[in-house]
């Protein structure tokens, strides 16, 4: 009888993930023409989100750009109401979003977002119930009911008309590169 020896397969070592500041710096320093601008923007956004979470302050340009990206990505995922539930409608982030639309040359989007924030304040009781039940079946039912008569639908459509394509977003980042590079230091 032959004796067989089993060998454990060596697990490949995971490459250490670079910190957000380093990832952002690498993306900002490699501004050639990426093969896929959409993938580049996703990498940039996620590194930016992590980095902003680490900072005490940043240039308004960066914060306003980030706020627009954050709200737009959430609107694309689950609608304007979801973005307002997840990121708020009375705080600094919401105001940065309004200012961010102005900064990127979308005054009609800024006006629509301002209207959405006012409407959210009127709908605060409903949005608050949903927020309080987040992650539960009841929360999902409440959100589904809101979406059926969605008071935000017209504003969501209006904002959807102003979503910038990724090449335009990337051009904005390149134009304001020095502001974004500042947050990579430290």
N, C-alpha and C positions, 0 to 999 in steps of 0.2 A: 504494500500500500504506500502510495506516494504521500509524502507530507507536504501540505500546502501552507504557506505562510501568508497571512493577510497583512497588507500594509495600508495604513491610513493614508488617504490622499491628503497631500499638503494643501491647506486652504490658501488661495492666493491672498497676498497682503493687500489690504485696501490702501489706496493712495490717500495720504492725509489731505483732507479738504482744506484748501487755503482759506484764510480768514476773509470775511466780506470785504474789508478794505483792500486787500491784495487782489481779490477777484475783480473788484471794480476798477482798480488801477490797471490791471492787465487788459480788461475790456476797453478802457479809455485810451490805452496806449497802443492798441491794435485796431486802429480805425479804418484799415483798408476796406476792401469790399468783401464782407463775409459771405460765404456761400448761401447762407440762409439768414436774412435779416430778422425774420420772426424768431428764430432760435436765439439769435444774438440779443434781441430785446427781452426775451424771457430770462436769459441768464443775467442780463443787466438789471432787470426789475427785481429779481429775487436777491441778488447781491445788494442792491440799493436798499431794499426793505430790511434786510438783516443789519446793514450798516447804520441806517437811520435809527434802528432800535438800540444801538450801542451809544449813540451820540447825545450830548446835552444840547447841541445847537448845530445849525447848518445854514447856509445861504437860503434866503427866501426862494430864489429860483429853484433850488433843489427840492425844497419842501413842497412848493406849489406844484411842480412837475410830478412829484411822487404822489401827492394827494389826487391829482387828476387820474393818474395811472391806477391807483388803488380803487377809486370809485368806479372807473370805467371797466376794470377787470371784473369787479363784483357785479356790476350791471349786466355785463355779458354773460356771467354765470347764472344769475338768478333774478335779475331785474333791479330796477331802481329802488324799490322798497327794501329789497334784501341789502343793498349797499347802505342804505340809510339806517337799517337796523344794525348791521354789523359795524359800521364806522361812525355812526352818529349824525346828527343834524343840527346840533347846537354848539359843538366844540370848535376848537382851532382847526382840526383837520378838515371839517366841512368848509370853513372860511378859506383855508388854503386852496381847496378845490375850486371855489368860485374865482379866487384871484389867479389861480393857475390857468383857468380857461382864458382869462383876459391876457395873461402873459404869453400864451401860445397863439394869440390872435383869433380867439373864438368868443367874441363878445356875446353872440346869441346863445351860445352854450352856457356862458356865465350867467346870463339872465334866466335861462331855463333852470339852472341849478339853484339859483337864488329862489325862484318860485317853488322848486321842489323842497327846499329847506323850510320855507314858510308853510307849505302844505303839510309837511311832516310834523310841524309844531301843532297844527290843527288836528292831526291824526295821532298825536302823542299817546293817547290812551290805548288805542289799538296796537300801535308799534310797541308800546311798553309791555302789553300782555304777551305779545309774541316773543319779545326779548326775555321776559321772565320765564317763559316755557321753552326756551331754546333747547334743542336737542331731544325734545320729548315728542311723543305722538300728538299730544295736544298742541304743541307749538307748530308742528307741521300742518295740522288741521286749521289752526288759526291763520297761518300764512297762506294756505291754499284758499281759504275763504276770502282773505284780503285780495289775492290775485284775481279772483272771479269778478269782483267789482272794482278792481284796481284804480284808485283815484290818481295814481302816479303814471298810468299808461301813456297819456298824451305827452307828458314831460319826458318820459323814457324814450318815446319815439323821437321827440325833438332832440334830445341829447344824442341819440343814436345817429342822427344826421351829421353830427360834428366830430365823431370819433376819427382821430387822425390815423392814417395808415402807418405801419411801422417805419418805412423809410423816412417819413416826415418827422416822426418822433426821434429817430436816430439823428436826423439833421439838427433838430433842436438841441439834443445832447452835445453834438459836435460844436455847435455855435456857442454853447455855454460850458464848454469842456472845463475851463478853469474853475468854475464854481463846483462842478462835480469832482474834480481832482482834489479840491480842498478837503473834502470829507474822507479822502483816502489816507491823509497824513495823520500821524499820531501813533 
